Amino acid sequence: MAELYAANVEISRKKNSDYTNGDDAFKNFKLSAMLGIPVEQAILVRMSDKLSRIATLLHQDAQVADEAIGDTLSDLANYAVILRMYLETQNRPSWAEITDELGESVG
């Protein structure tokens, strides 16, 4: 597991340098705001694309040789971390904080 996480960090670093100048890790996602799409939704769209691809690749081989199901799973994991990091930079409550609050209001 540690090897997969380390590989994902390296992939994320490389892809980030392809999409940004290093000045803002969320720069490419923030461009979606110009189209009226919130950053969170832009990231979720990318995640849903990966989920769709995974569902397809469970039943057939990838046509793009360098993008097998393992690569797509890594991309999905990285997008989940990117979303978490973005939400944390926005000072939004974490899922744990939300569920804790819900538990307190119910209990």
OpenMM code with the backbone's topology and positions (N, CA, C; nanometers):
from openmm import Vec3, app, unit

residues = "MET ALA GLU LEU TYR ALA ALA ASN VAL GLU ILE SER ARG LYS LYS ASN SER ASP TYR THR ASN GLY ASP ASP ALA PHE LYS ASN PHE LYS LEU SER ALA MET LEU GLY ILE PRO VAL GLU GLN ALA ILE LEU VAL ARG MET SER ASP LYS LEU SER ARG ILE ALA THR LEU LEU HIS GLN ASP ALA GLN VAL ALA ASP GLU ALA ILE GLY ASP THR LEU SER ASP LEU ALA ASN TYR ALA VAL ILE LEU ARG MET TYR LEU GLU THR GLN ASN ARG PRO SER TRP ALA GLU ILE THR ASP GLU LEU GLY GLU SER VAL GLY".split()
positions = [
    Vec3(0.0822, -0.1181, 0.0000),
    Vec3(0.0000, 0.0000, 0.0000),
    Vec3(0.0871, 0.1253, 0.0000),
    Vec3(0.1912, 0.1258, 0.0802),
    Vec3(0.2792, 0.2423, 0.0879),
    Vec3(0.3430, 0.2711, -0.0480),
    Vec3(0.3761, 0.1658, -0.1225),
    Vec3(0.4354, 0.1847, -0.2553),
    Vec3(0.3369, 0.2495, -0.3510),
    Vec3(0.2106, 0.2090, -0.3423),
    Vec3(0.1084, 0.2682, -0.4291),
    Vec3(0.0884, 0.4159, -0.3952),
    Vec3(0.0829, 0.4475, -0.2662),
    Vec3(0.0676, 0.5877, -0.2252),
    Vec3(0.1866, 0.6708, -0.2728),
    Vec3(0.3056, 0.6176, -0.2568),
    Vec3(0.4261, 0.6900, -0.3002),
    Vec3(0.4232, 0.7119, -0.4516),
    Vec3(0.3823, 0.6119, -0.5255),
    Vec3(0.3718, 0.6256, -0.6712),
    Vec3(0.2665, 0.7296, -0.7081),
    Vec3(0.1555, 0.7303, -0.6347),
    Vec3(0.0504, 0.8287, -0.6616),
    Vec3(0.0987, 0.9709, -0.6356),
    Vec3(0.1775, 0.9893, -0.5313),
    Vec3(0.2321, 1.1221, -0.5015),
    Vec3(0.3209, 1.1669, -0.6174),
    Vec3(0.4032, 1.0784, -0.6665),
    Vec3(0.4928, 1.1127, -0.7774),
    Vec3(0.4136, 1.1439, -0.9046),
    Vec3(0.3124, 1.0644, -0.9344),
    Vec3(0.2267, 1.0906, -1.0511),
    Vec3(0.1604, 1.2271, -1.0368),
    Vec3(0.1085, 1.2543, -0.9182),
    Vec3(0.0407, 1.3813, -0.8930),
    Vec3(0.1353, 1.4994, -0.9123),
    Vec3(0.2574, 1.4881, -0.8660),
    Vec3(0.3560, 1.5951, -0.8833),
    Vec3(0.3821, 1.6213, -1.0314),
    Vec3(0.4015, 1.5138, -1.1057),
    Vec3(0.4312, 1.5284, -1.2487),
    Vec3(0.3128, 1.5890, -1.3230),
    Vec3(0.1931, 1.5377, -1.2972),
    Vec3(0.0756, 1.5898, -1.3666),
    Vec3(0.0483, 1.7341, -1.3268),
    Vec3(0.0712, 1.7673, -1.1999),
    Vec3(0.0499, 1.9050, -1.1547),
    Vec3(0.1409, 2.0005, -1.2311),
    Vec3(0.2641, 1.9601, -1.2554),
    Vec3(0.3553, 2.0480, -1.3285),
    Vec3(0.3133, 2.0621, -1.4745),
    Vec3(0.2405, 1.9639, -1.5287),
    Vec3(0.1895, 1.9751, -1.6652),
    Vec3(0.0707, 2.0704, -1.6742),
    Vec3(-0.0050, 2.0842, -1.5654),
    Vec3(-0.1267, 2.1647, -1.5663),
    Vec3(-0.1107, 2.3042, -1.5061),
    Vec3(-0.0087, 2.3228, -1.4238),
    Vec3(0.0090, 2.4523, -1.3567),
    Vec3(0.1543, 2.4967, -1.3668),
    Vec3(0.1783, 2.6198, -1.3316),
    Vec3(0.3157, 2.6722, -1.3289),
    Vec3(0.3815, 2.6488, -1.1940),
    Vec3(0.3113, 2.5812, -1.1045),
    Vec3(0.3615, 2.5617, -0.9700),
    Vec3(0.3170, 2.6718, -0.8756),
    Vec3(0.2522, 2.7755, -0.9303),
    Vec3(0.2088, 2.8862, -0.8469),
    Vec3(0.0787, 2.8562, -0.7736),
    Vec3(-0.0042, 2.7689, -0.8300),
    Vec3(-0.1321, 2.7351, -0.7681),
    Vec3(-0.1691, 2.5927, -0.8072),
    Vec3(-0.1649, 2.5036, -0.7128),
    Vec3(-0.1908, 2.3618, -0.7405),
    Vec3(-0.3312, 2.3372, -0.7939),
    Vec3(-0.4225, 2.4298, -0.7713),
    Vec3(-0.5612, 2.4119, -0.8145),
    Vec3(-0.5951, 2.4964, -0.9377),
    Vec3(-0.4950, 2.5534, -1.0009),
    Vec3(-0.5155, 2.6475, -1.1107),
    Vec3(-0.6054, 2.5903, -1.2211),
    Vec3(-0.5774, 2.4701, -1.2673),
    Vec3(-0.6573, 2.4144, -1.3771),
    Vec3(-0.8015, 2.3891, -1.3341),
    Vec3(-0.8231, 2.3557, -1.2091),
    Vec3(-0.9593, 2.3343, -1.1611),
    Vec3(-1.0333, 2.4672, -1.1475),
    Vec3(-0.9612, 2.5707, -1.1073),
    Vec3(-1.0233, 2.7018, -1.0896),
    Vec3(-1.0688, 2.7623, -1.2222),
    Vec3(-1.0105, 2.7187, -1.3319),
    Vec3(-1.0531, 2.7674, -1.4630),
    Vec3(-1.1991, 2.7317, -1.4901),
    Vec3(-1.2477, 2.6273, -1.4263),
    Vec3(-1.3872, 2.5881, -1.4447),
    Vec3(-1.4823, 2.6974, -1.3969),
    Vec3(-1.4380, 2.7783, -1.3022),
    Vec3(-1.5223, 2.8861, -1.2504),
    Vec3(-1.5570, 2.9863, -1.3596),
    Vec3(-1.4705, 2.9994, -1.4601),
    Vec3(-1.4990, 3.0885, -1.5720),
    Vec3(-1.6212, 3.0403, -1.6506),
    Vec3(-1.6514, 2.9128, -1.6384),
    Vec3(-1.7675, 2.8549, -1.7055),
    Vec3(-1.8859, 2.8425, -1.6114),
    Vec3(-1.8697, 2.8957, -1.4905),
    Vec3(-1.9772, 2.8897, -1.3922),
    Vec3(-1.9850, 2.7573, -1.3181),
    Vec3(-1.8776, 2.6800, -1.3241),
    Vec3(-1.8738, 2.5497, -1.2569),
    Vec3(-1.7838, 2.5615, -1.1342),
    Vec3(-1.8385, 2.5400, -1.0148),
    Vec3(-1.7554, 2.5469, -0.8942),
    Vec3(-1.6406, 2.4451, -0.8994),
    Vec3(-1.5306, 2.4807, -0.8381),
    Vec3(-1.4110, 2.3952, -0.8385),
    Vec3(-1.4445, 2.2546, -0.7895),
    Vec3(-1.5222, 2.2455, -0.6810),
    Vec3(-1.5556, 2.1140, -0.6259),
    Vec3(-1.6266, 2.0276, -0.7298),
    Vec3(-1.7186, 2.0878, -0.8033),
    Vec3(-1.7907, 2.0127, -0.9057),
    Vec3(-1.6986, 1.9726, -1.0200),
    Vec3(-1.6046, 2.0595, -1.0553),
    Vec3(-1.5089, 2.0272, -1.1612),
    Vec3(-1.4267, 1.9040, -1.1232),
    Vec3(-1.3850, 1.8982, -0.9986),
    Vec3(-1.3075, 1.7824, -0.9526),
    Vec3(-1.3963, 1.6584, -0.9513),
    Vec3(-1.5201, 1.6742, -0.9059),
    Vec3(-1.6127, 1.5602, -0.9038),
    Vec3(-1.6426, 1.5085, -1.0439),
    Vec3(-1.6491, 1.5966, -1.1421),
    Vec3(-1.6701, 1.5522, -1.2804),
    Vec3(-1.5536, 1.4650, -1.3250),
    Vec3(-1.4328, 1.5077, -1.2936),
    Vec3(-1.3154, 1.4271, -1.3298),
    Vec3(-1.3187, 1.2917, -1.2585),
    Vec3(-1.3621, 1.2931, -1.1327),
    Vec3(-1.3738, 1.1671, -1.0584),
    Vec3(-1.4793, 1.0764, -1.1219),
    Vec3(-1.5914, 1.1351, -1.1642),
    Vec3(-1.6963, 1.0538, -1.2255),
    Vec3(-1.6491, 0.9980, -1.3597),
    Vec3(-1.5674, 1.0737, -1.4328),
    Vec3(-1.5084, 1.0217, -1.5566),
    Vec3(-1.4243, 0.8980, -1.5273),
    Vec3(-1.3460, 0.9059, -1.4213),
    Vec3(-1.2609, 0.7923, -1.3844),
    Vec3(-1.3456, 0.6721, -1.3417),
    Vec3(-1.4537, 0.6973, -1.2649),
    Vec3(-1.5417, 0.5875, -1.2245),
    Vec3(-1.6049, 0.5207, -1.3461),
    Vec3(-1.6451, 0.5997, -1.4428),
    Vec3(-1.7035, 0.5454, -1.5644),
    Vec3(-1.6017, 0.4595, -1.6392),
    Vec3(-1.4802, 0.5096, -1.6485),
    Vec3(-1.3734, 0.4345, -1.7164),
    Vec3(-1.3432, 0.3039, -1.6425),
    Vec3(-1.3391, 0.3094, -1.5108),
    Vec3(-1.3135, 0.1884, -1.4315),
    Vec3(-1.4235, 0.0855, -1.4564),
    Vec3(-1.5492, 0.1301, -1.4555),
    Vec3(-1.6615, 0.0385, -1.4797),
    Vec3(-1.6473, -0.0289, -1.6155),
    Vec3(-1.6045, 0.0465, -1.7152),
    Vec3(-1.5848, -0.0114, -1.8485),
    Vec3(-1.4672, -0.1076, -1.8497),
    Vec3(-1.3558, -0.0674, -1.7881),
    Vec3(-1.2343, -0.1497, -1.7921),
    Vec3(-1.2458, -0.2777, -1.7098),
    Vec3(-1.3448, -0.2852, -1.6243),
    Vec3(-1.3674, -0.4112, -1.5524),
    Vec3(-1.4185, -0.5194, -1.6472),
    Vec3(-1.4698, -0.4770, -1.7638),
    Vec3(-1.5289, -0.5711, -1.8586),
    Vec3(-1.4540, -0.5810, -1.9905),
    Vec3(-1.3599, -0.4926, -2.0135),
    Vec3(-1.2826, -0.4983, -2.1372),
    Vec3(-1.1462, -0.4351, -2.1161),
    Vec3(-1.0511, -0.4733, -2.2031),
    Vec3(-0.9169, -0.4171, -2.1952),
    Vec3(-0.9158, -0.2732, -2.2448),
    Vec3(-0.8246, -0.1959, -2.1923),
    Vec3(-0.8096, -0.0568, -2.2337),
    Vec3(-0.7564, -0.0500, -2.3766),
    Vec3(-0.8088, 0.0424, -2.4524),
    Vec3(-0.7615, 0.0643, -2.5891),
    Vec3(-0.6364, 0.1518, -2.5908),
    Vec3(-0.6228, 0.2368, -2.4904),
    Vec3(-0.5022, 0.3196, -2.4759),
    Vec3(-0.4057, 0.2408, -2.3891),
    Vec3(-0.2960, 0.1968, -2.4492),
    Vec3(-0.2042, 0.1035, -2.3837),
    Vec3(-0.1468, 0.1541, -2.2519),
    Vec3(-0.1177, 0.2836, -2.2416),
    Vec3(-0.0542, 0.3341, -2.1204),
    Vec3(-0.1550, 0.3831, -2.0170),
    Vec3(-0.2832, 0.3485, -2.0334),
    Vec3(-0.3850, 0.3865, -1.9363),
    Vec3(-0.4703, 0.2659, -1.8985),
    Vec3(-0.4088, 0.1716, -1.8326),
    Vec3(-0.4789, 0.0521, -1.7869),
    Vec3(-0.5621, 0.0851, -1.6629),
    Vec3(-0.6369, -0.0106, -1.6160),
    Vec3(-0.7268, 0.0126, -1.5029),
    Vec3(-0.6503, 0.0591, -1.3781),
    Vec3(-0.5311, 0.0084, -1.3575),
    Vec3(-0.4516, 0.0511, -1.2420),
    Vec3(-0.4194, 0.1997, -1.2462),
    Vec3(-0.3892, 0.2496, -1.3662),
    Vec3(-0.3616, 0.3925, -1.3826),
    Vec3(-0.4855, 0.4753, -1.3516),
    Vec3(-0.6003, 0.4266, -1.3970),
    Vec3(-0.7258, 0.4983, -1.3739),
    Vec3(-0.7615, 0.4982, -1.2261),
    Vec3(-0.7377, 0.3877, -1.1581),
    Vec3(-0.7616, 0.3816, -1.0139),
    Vec3(-0.6710, 0.4795, -0.9397),
    Vec3(-0.5464, 0.4891, -0.9832),
    Vec3(-0.4541, 0.5850, -0.9212),
    Vec3(-0.5007, 0.7274, -0.9441),
    Vec3(-0.5478, 0.7554, -1.0670),
    Vec3(-0.5998, 0.8898, -1.0951),
    Vec3(-0.7182, 0.9226, -1.0044),
    Vec3(-0.8086, 0.8263, -0.9869),
    Vec3(-0.9257, 0.8476, -0.9008),
    Vec3(-0.8822, 0.8776, -0.7576),
    Vec3(-0.7866, 0.8000, -0.7085),
    Vec3(-0.7357, 0.8223, -0.5723),
    Vec3(-0.6745, 0.9617, -0.5607),
    Vec3(-0.5999, 1.0024, -0.6621),
    Vec3(-0.5378, 1.1349, -0.6586),
    Vec3(-0.6427, 1.2453, -0.6624),
    Vec3(-0.7476, 1.2283, -0.7439),
    Vec3(-0.8527, 1.3300, -0.7463),
    Vec3(-0.9230, 1.3399, -0.6112),
    Vec3(-0.9405, 1.2280, -0.5430),
    Vec3(-1.0021, 1.2310, -0.4106),
    Vec3(-0.9154, 1.3114, -0.3132),
    Vec3(-0.7863, 1.2935, -0.3194),
    Vec3(-0.6956, 1.3685, -0.2328),
    Vec3(-0.6950, 1.5163, -0.2724),
    Vec3(-0.6971, 1.5438, -0.4019),
    Vec3(-0.7007, 1.6829, -0.4479),
    Vec3(-0.8265, 1.7512, -0.3966),
    Vec3(-0.9402, 1.6831, -0.4041),
    Vec3(-1.0651, 1.7411, -0.3540),
    Vec3(-1.0558, 1.7679, -0.2046),
    Vec3(-1.0025, 1.6730, -0.1320),
    Vec3(-0.9878, 1.6929, 0.0126),
    Vec3(-0.8990, 1.8129, 0.0421),
    Vec3(-0.7857, 1.8215, -0.0271),
    Vec3(-0.6947, 1.9334, -0.0054),
    Vec3(-0.7621, 2.0654, -0.0397),
    Vec3(-0.8358, 2.0680, -0.1498),
    Vec3(-0.9038, 2.1914, -0.1881),
    Vec3(-1.0056, 2.2321, -0.0816),
    Vec3(-1.0853, 2.1374, -0.0370),
    Vec3(-1.1853, 2.1683, 0.0657),
    Vec3(-1.1199, 2.2199, 0.1930),
    Vec3(-1.0062, 2.1624, 0.2293),
    Vec3(-0.9354, 2.2075, 0.3487),
    Vec3(-0.8822, 2.3499, 0.3316),
    Vec3(-0.8425, 2.3867, 0.2091),
    Vec3(-0.7947, 2.5229, 0.1876),
    Vec3(-0.9093, 2.6229, 0.1927),
    Vec3(-1.0302, 2.5752, 0.1762),
    Vec3(-1.1482, 2.6614, 0.1797),
    Vec3(-1.2082, 2.6704, 0.3193),
    Vec3(-1.1397, 2.6105, 0.4178),
    Vec3(-1.1858, 2.6087, 0.5566),
    Vec3(-1.3263, 2.5510, 0.5707),
    Vec3(-1.3529, 2.4521, 0.4904),
    Vec3(-1.4823, 2.3848, 0.5002),
    Vec3(-1.4684, 2.2686, 0.5970),
    Vec3(-1.5763, 2.2321, 0.6602),
    Vec3(-1.5668, 2.1202, 0.7533),
    Vec3(-1.5384, 1.9892, 0.6804),
    Vec3(-1.4645, 1.9024, 0.7461),
    Vec3(-1.4377, 1.7706, 0.6895),
    Vec3(-1.5614, 1.6837, 0.7034),
    Vec3(-1.5615, 1.5722, 0.6347),
    Vec3(-1.6737, 1.4784, 0.6436),
    Vec3(-1.6927, 1.4331, 0.7883),
    Vec3(-1.5825, 1.4091, 0.8577),
    Vec3(-1.5911, 1.3661, 0.9979),
    Vec3(-1.6580, 1.4737, 1.0825),
    Vec3(-1.6236, 1.5994, 1.0577),
    Vec3(-1.6857, 1.7087, 1.1336),
    Vec3(-1.8348, 1.7184, 1.1032),
    Vec3(-1.8700, 1.6996, 0.9770),
    Vec3(-2.0114, 1.7054, 0.9386),
    Vec3(-2.0895, 1.5920, 1.0055),
    Vec3(-2.0361, 1.4701, 0.9996),
    Vec3(-2.1067, 1.3571, 1.0572),
    Vec3(-2.1102, 1.3674, 1.2099),
    Vec3(-2.0045, 1.4233, 1.2700),
    Vec3(-2.0059, 1.4448, 1.4149),
    Vec3(-2.1176, 1.5423, 1.4517),
    Vec3(-2.1302, 1.6498, 1.3752),
    Vec3(-2.2358, 1.7475, 1.4019),
    Vec3(-2.3735, 1.6852, 1.3842),
    Vec3(-2.3886, 1.6043, 1.2818),
    Vec3(-2.5168, 1.5373, 1.2588),
    Vec3(-2.5479, 1.4432, 1.3741),
    Vec3(-2.4473, 1.3710, 1.4212),
    Vec3(-2.4667, 1.2789, 1.5332),
    Vec3(-2.5062, 1.3528, 1.6590),
    Vec3(-2.4450, 1.4691, 1.6825),
    Vec3(-2.4785, 1.5487, 1.8001),
    Vec3(-2.6199, 1.6041, 1.7926),
    Vec3(-2.6622, 1.6430, 1.6724),
    Vec3(-2.7961, 1.7002, 1.6597),
    Vec3(-2.9046, 1.5924, 1.6657),
    Vec3(-2.8679, 1.4703, 1.6285),
    Vec3(-2.9653, 1.3594, 1.6348),
    Vec3(-2.9684, 1.2996, 1.7733),
    Vec3(-2.8512, 1.2890, 1.8355),
    Vec3(-2.8402, 1.2185, 1.9618),
    Vec3(-2.8677, 1.2971, 2.0806),
] * unit.nanometer
topology = app.Topology()
chain = topology.addChain("A")
for resn in residues:
    res = topology.addResidue(resn, chain)
    for name in ("N", "CA", "C"):
        topology.addAtom(name, app.Element.getBySymbol(name[0]), res)
